Amino acid sequence: MQKKIKVAIAGVGNCASALVQGVEYYRSRRNAALDGVMHQVIGGYRASDVEFVSAFDVDKRKVGRPLEEAIFAKPNNTRVFQSSLPVSNVVVQMGPELDGVAPHMADYDDDVAFRPADLEPTNIAEALRKSGAEVLLCYLPVGSEKAVKHYAEACLAAGVEVSRWVAMSASLTSIEEAFAIAISSAIHHSRPVPSAKSLATYTVKGASNSRSTGAAKSRLSR
């Protein structure tokens, strides 16, 4: 039996919504019905092999709700193409706000802005350990430098890979800094260090980019 890829999500926004819906949409489809998927099988794995085991957000309309419900909560507004989702048994936990909510959000209507919950943030590293997560997908808003670093540190502490970052995660600079600091900390504290291969596989604006790995290495060598 194929081993599941256990995934945690940081930031249950539109990207997370599309991903969770997409995994279920393509779960039982084969061949021609897989339009929209560039590769049906990668390394022996299919979309059906992805299992979501934990999720984090700061919005009060998502925190405390099952993942399969939270992805449809405001301010999310991505297209709904797979409304029927299985029970995930994953409840969205409160993440650290830090710089993840821009001040100007207060000037926007509730339907299009983040509304942080008045709750203490979860211990991310401990939550990752308990969930058995193997990979963290970071979908934090652009510019969330401190929050990205917080999750990177938590992944190091929990022995979880951060192998894919996307355009909605953070600026390239923030990603480079997060990896540089995370790897430096791992070496300093003798923690497991993510492989160079895994760090080089994340995606920025839909294209593979290994500049961040190189930048992290150069910073460490100074």
GUVEXMAR-551511 format. One record per residue (C-alpha): residue in one letter; z, x, y. Coordinates in pm, whole numbers. Layout:
BEGIN
<rec minu="A" pz="Z" px="X" py="Y"/>
...
//
This chain:
BEGIN
<rec minu="M" pz="0" px="0" py="0"/>
<rec minu="Q" pz="-102" px="131" py="342"/>
<rec minu="K" pz="188" px="250" py="556"/>
<rec minu="K" pz="228" px="61" py="882"/>
<rec minu="I" pz="216" px="241" py="1216"/>
<rec minu="K" pz="539" px="138" py="1389"/>
<rec minu="V" pz="480" px="101" py="1762"/>
<rec minu="A" pz="714" px="53" py="2057"/>
<rec minu="I" pz="590" px="-72" py="2395"/>
<rec minu="A" pz="725" px="20" py="2736"/>
<rec minu="G" pz="602" px="-236" py="2989"/>
<rec minu="V" pz="508" px="-580" py="2854"/>
<rec minu="G" pz="232" px="-648" py="3105"/>
<rec minu="N" pz="-135" px="-742" py="3083"/>
<rec minu="C" pz="-232" px="-434" py="2880"/>
<rec minu="A" pz="42" px="-503" py="2628"/>
<rec minu="S" pz="-64" px="-868" py="2613"/>
<rec minu="A" pz="-424" px="-775" py="2535"/>
<rec minu="L" pz="-310" px="-526" py="2272"/>
<rec minu="V" pz="-72" px="-760" py="2090"/>
<rec minu="Q" pz="-330" px="-1040" py="2095"/>
<rec minu="G" pz="-604" px="-800" py="1984"/>
<rec minu="V" pz="-414" px="-666" py="1685"/>
<rec minu="E" pz="-366" px="-1019" py="1554"/>
<rec minu="Y" pz="-722" px="-1127" py="1646"/>
<rec minu="Y" pz="-877" px="-842" py="1447"/>
<rec minu="R" pz="-621" px="-842" py="1168"/>
<rec minu="S" pz="-834" px="-1031" py="915"/>
<rec minu="R" pz="-1180" px="-980" py="1061"/>
<rec minu="R" pz="-1436" px="-754" py="901"/>
<rec minu="N" pz="-1784" px="-619" py="979"/>
<rec minu="A" pz="-1980" px="-835" py="1228"/>
<rec minu="A" pz="-1669" px="-1026" py="1330"/>
<rec minu="L" pz="-1526" px="-703" py="1469"/>
<rec minu="D" pz="-1738" px="-704" py="1785"/>
<rec minu="G" pz="-1538" px="-532" py="2057"/>
<rec minu="V" pz="-1383" px="-268" py="1831"/>
<rec minu="M" pz="-1553" px="71" py="1854"/>
<rec minu="H" pz="-1421" px="192" py="1516"/>
<rec minu="Q" pz="-1307" px="-46" py="1244"/>
<rec minu="V" pz="-1122" px="229" py="1058"/>
<rec minu="I" pz="-964" px="545" py="1200"/>
<rec minu="G" pz="-806" px="786" py="955"/>
<rec minu="G" pz="-784" px="508" py="700"/>
<rec minu="Y" pz="-601" px="272" py="937"/>
<rec minu="R" pz="-714" px="-65" py="1069"/>
<rec minu="A" pz="-578" px="-289" py="1345"/>
<rec minu="S" pz="-385" px="-474" py="1075"/>
<rec minu="D" pz="-182" px="-159" py="1010"/>
<rec minu="V" pz="-21" px="-167" py="1356"/>
<rec minu="E" pz="331" px="-311" py="1358"/>
<rec minu="F" pz="523" px="-368" py="1682"/>
<rec minu="V" pz="890" px="-285" py="1632"/>
<rec minu="S" pz="1037" px="-273" py="1983"/>
<rec minu="A" pz="948" px="-353" py="2343"/>
<rec minu="F" pz="1096" px="-288" py="2686"/>
<rec minu="D" pz="1047" px="-443" py="3028"/>
<rec minu="V" pz="1247" px="-518" py="3344"/>
<rec minu="D" pz="1120" px="-864" py="3441"/>
<rec minu="K" pz="1371" px="-1145" py="3392"/>
<rec minu="R" pz="1100" px="-1374" py="3254"/>
<rec minu="K" pz="1032" px="-1132" py="2967"/>
<rec minu="V" pz="1361" px="-961" py="2887"/>
<rec minu="G" pz="1544" px="-1140" py="2607"/>
<rec minu="R" pz="1234" px="-1324" py="2486"/>
<rec minu="P" pz="1037" px="-1262" py="2165"/>
<rec minu="L" pz="744" px="-1026" py="2220"/>
<rec minu="E" pz="493" px="-1292" py="2115"/>
<rec minu="E" pz="621" px="-1515" py="2400"/>
<rec minu="A" pz="691" px="-1249" py="2661"/>
<rec minu="I" pz="329" px="-1132" py="2671"/>
<rec minu="F" pz="231" px="-1473" py="2813"/>
<rec minu="A" pz="507" px="-1484" py="3077"/>
<rec minu="K" pz="437" px="-1439" py="3449"/>
<rec minu="P" pz="319" px="-1236" py="3624"/>
<rec minu="N" pz="86" px="-1162" py="3329"/>
<rec minu="N" pz="-251" px="-1323" py="3379"/>
<rec minu="T" pz="-480" px="-1156" py="3128"/>
<rec minu="R" pz="-714" px="-1376" py="2927"/>
<rec minu="V" pz="-556" px="-1557" py="2634"/>
<rec minu="F" pz="-790" px="-1520" py="2336"/>
<rec minu="Q" pz="-531" px="-1528" py="2054"/>
<rec minu="S" pz="-265" px="-1783" py="2139"/>
<rec minu="S" pz="-142" px="-1816" py="1780"/>
<rec minu="L" pz="76" px="-1516" py="1700"/>
<rec minu="P" pz="311" px="-1448" py="1409"/>
<rec minu="V" pz="686" px="-1417" py="1459"/>
<rec minu="S" pz="741" px="-1052" py="1545"/>
<rec minu="N" pz="1121" px="-1042" py="1525"/>
<rec minu="V" pz="1097" px="-816" py="1830"/>
<rec minu="V" pz="1300" px="-918" py="2137"/>
<rec minu="V" pz="1207" px="-753" py="2465"/>
<rec minu="Q" pz="1492" px="-531" py="2583"/>
<rec minu="M" pz="1589" px="-437" py="2936"/>
<rec minu="G" pz="1442" px="-104" py="3039"/>
<rec minu="P" pz="1542" px="118" py="3331"/>
<rec minu="E" pz="1397" px="-3" py="3660"/>
<rec minu="L" pz="1404" px="330" py="3849"/>
<rec minu="D" pz="1073" px="345" py="4040"/>
<rec minu="G" pz="892" px="93" py="3819"/>
<rec minu="V" pz="903" px="-190" py="4072"/>
<rec minu="A" pz="740" px="-118" py="4408"/>
<rec minu="P" pz="932" px="-244" py="4717"/>
<rec minu="H" pz="633" px="-443" py="4841"/>
<rec minu="M" pz="659" px="-670" py="4536"/>
<rec minu="A" pz="930" px="-860" py="4726"/>
<rec minu="D" pz="662" px="-983" py="4969"/>
<rec minu="Y" pz="454" px="-1148" py="4696"/>
<rec minu="D" pz="488" px="-1484" py="4522"/>
<rec minu="D" pz="678" px="-1495" py="4194"/>
<rec minu="D" pz="361" px="-1561" py="3995"/>
<rec minu="V" pz="207" px="-1227" py="4093"/>
<rec minu="A" pz="510" px="-1000" py="4127"/>
<rec minu="F" pz="782" px="-842" py="3917"/>
<rec minu="R" pz="1127" px="-998" py="3933"/>
<rec minu="P" pz="1381" px="-756" py="3779"/>
<rec minu="A" pz="1658" px="-897" py="3561"/>
<rec minu="D" pz="2016" px="-833" py="3670"/>
<rec minu="L" pz="2109" px="-656" py="3346"/>
<rec minu="E" pz="2218" px="-312" py="3238"/>
<rec minu="P" pz="1929" px="-113" py="3093"/>
<rec minu="T" pz="1918" px="-53" py="2720"/>
<rec minu="N" pz="1978" px="291" py="2577"/>
<rec minu="I" pz="1610" px="355" py="2506"/>
<rec minu="A" pz="1659" px="646" py="2266"/>
<rec minu="E" pz="1908" px="451" py="2056"/>
<rec minu="A" pz="1686" px="142" py="2055"/>
<rec minu="L" pz="1390" px="349" py="1939"/>
<rec minu="R" pz="1594" px="499" py="1657"/>
<rec minu="K" pz="1717" px="161" py="1539"/>
<rec minu="S" pz="1369" px="11" py="1544"/>
<rec minu="G" pz="1216" px="291" py="1340"/>
<rec minu="A" pz="942" px="336" py="1600"/>
<rec minu="E" pz="703" px="623" py="1540"/>
<rec minu="V" pz="493" px="594" py="1858"/>
<rec minu="L" pz="573" px="471" py="2208"/>
<rec minu="L" pz="292" px="319" py="2413"/>
<rec minu="C" pz="375" px="353" py="2781"/>
<rec minu="Y" pz="229" px="74" py="2993"/>
<rec minu="L" pz="439" px="128" py="3305"/>
<rec minu="P" pz="282" px="62" py="3647"/>
<rec minu="V" pz="92" px="334" py="3828"/>
<rec minu="G" pz="331" px="560" py="4019"/>
<rec minu="S" pz="633" px="501" py="3796"/>
<rec minu="E" pz="704" px="872" py="3772"/>
<rec minu="K" pz="1081" px="858" py="3721"/>
<rec minu="A" pz="1056" px="575" py="3470"/>
<rec minu="V" pz="784" px="757" py="3272"/>
<rec minu="K" pz="1001" px="1069" py="3255"/>
<rec minu="H" pz="1295" px="858" py="3138"/>
<rec minu="Y" pz="1094" px="720" py="2846"/>
<rec minu="A" pz="954" px="1065" py="2764"/>
<rec minu="E" pz="1306" px="1204" py="2741"/>
<rec minu="A" pz="1417" px="910" py="2527"/>
<rec minu="C" pz="1128" px="973" py="2288"/>
<rec minu="L" pz="1226" px="1336" py="2252"/>
<rec minu="A" pz="1586" px="1239" py="2182"/>
<rec minu="A" pz="1476" px="983" py="1921"/>
<rec minu="G" pz="1204" px="1196" py="1762"/>
<rec minu="V" pz="931" px="950" py="1861"/>
<rec minu="E" pz="576" px="1058" py="1947"/>
<rec minu="V" pz="418" px="964" py="2279"/>
<rec minu="S" pz="60" px="1008" py="2171"/>
<rec minu="R" pz="-139" px="771" py="2388"/>
<rec minu="W" pz="-119" px="706" py="2759"/>
<rec minu="V" pz="-362" px="472" py="2935"/>
<rec minu="A" pz="-479" px="415" py="3289"/>
<rec minu="M" pz="-210" px="154" py="3355"/>
<rec minu="S" pz="70" px="389" py="3255"/>
<rec minu="A" pz="95" px="624" py="3550"/>
<rec minu="S" pz="-109" px="862" py="3758"/>
<rec minu="L" pz="-243" px="1172" py="3584"/>
<rec minu="T" pz="0" px="1383" py="3786"/>
<rec minu="S" pz="297" px="1177" py="3665"/>
<rec minu="I" pz="181" px="1209" py="3306"/>
<rec minu="E" pz="139" px="1584" py="3337"/>
<rec minu="E" pz="484" px="1620" py="3488"/>
<rec minu="A" pz="641" px="1394" py="3225"/>
<rec minu="F" pz="499" px="1601" py="2940"/>
<rec minu="A" pz="588" px="1931" py="3108"/>
<rec minu="I" pz="947" px="1826" py="3165"/>
<rec minu="A" pz="980" px="1664" py="2823"/>
<rec minu="I" pz="850" px="1969" py="2637"/>
<rec minu="S" pz="1059" px="2206" py="2850"/>
<rec minu="S" pz="1368" px="1999" py="2773"/>
<rec minu="A" pz="1285" px="1993" py="2403"/>
<rec minu="I" pz="1264" px="2371" py="2391"/>
<rec minu="H" pz="1580" px="2412" py="2598"/>
<rec minu="H" pz="1782" px="2175" py="2382"/>
<rec minu="S" pz="1618" px="2280" py="2052"/>
<rec minu="R" pz="1485" px="1929" py="1995"/>
<rec minu="P" pz="1169" px="1846" py="1799"/>
<rec minu="V" pz="863" px="1914" py="2016"/>
<rec minu="P" pz="564" px="1675" py="1995"/>
<rec minu="S" pz="259" px="1851" py="1855"/>
<rec minu="A" pz="-7" px="1979" py="2094"/>
<rec minu="K" pz="-254" px="1766" py="1902"/>
<rec minu="S" pz="-59" px="1447" py="1967"/>
<rec minu="L" pz="-17" px="1529" py="2336"/>
<rec minu="A" pz="-389" px="1585" py="2370"/>
<rec minu="T" pz="-487" px="1249" py="2222"/>
<rec minu="Y" pz="-373" px="1012" py="2494"/>
<rec minu="T" pz="-640" px="835" py="2698"/>
<rec minu="V" pz="-681" px="815" py="3074"/>
<rec minu="K" pz="-930" px="562" py="3214"/>
<rec minu="G" pz="-1079" px="517" py="2870"/>
<rec minu="A" pz="-1177" px="880" py="2814"/>
<rec minu="S" pz="-1002" px="1153" py="2617"/>
<rec minu="N" pz="-833" px="1400" py="2846"/>
<rec minu="S" pz="-651" px="1714" py="2740"/>
<rec minu="R" pz="-584" px="1847" py="3091"/>
<rec minu="S" pz="-225" px="1726" py="3085"/>
<rec minu="T" pz="-145" px="1925" py="2774"/>
<rec minu="G" pz="-292" px="2235" py="2934"/>
<rec minu="A" pz="-104" px="2172" py="3256"/>
<rec minu="A" pz="221" px="2130" py="3066"/>
<rec minu="K" pz="166" px="2453" py="2879"/>
<rec minu="S" pz="83" px="2641" py="3199"/>
<rec minu="R" pz="400" px="2519" py="3363"/>
<rec minu="L" pz="606" px="2631" py="3065"/>
<rec minu="S" pz="453" px="2977" py="3071"/>
<rec minu="R" pz="545" px="3038" py="3436"/>
//
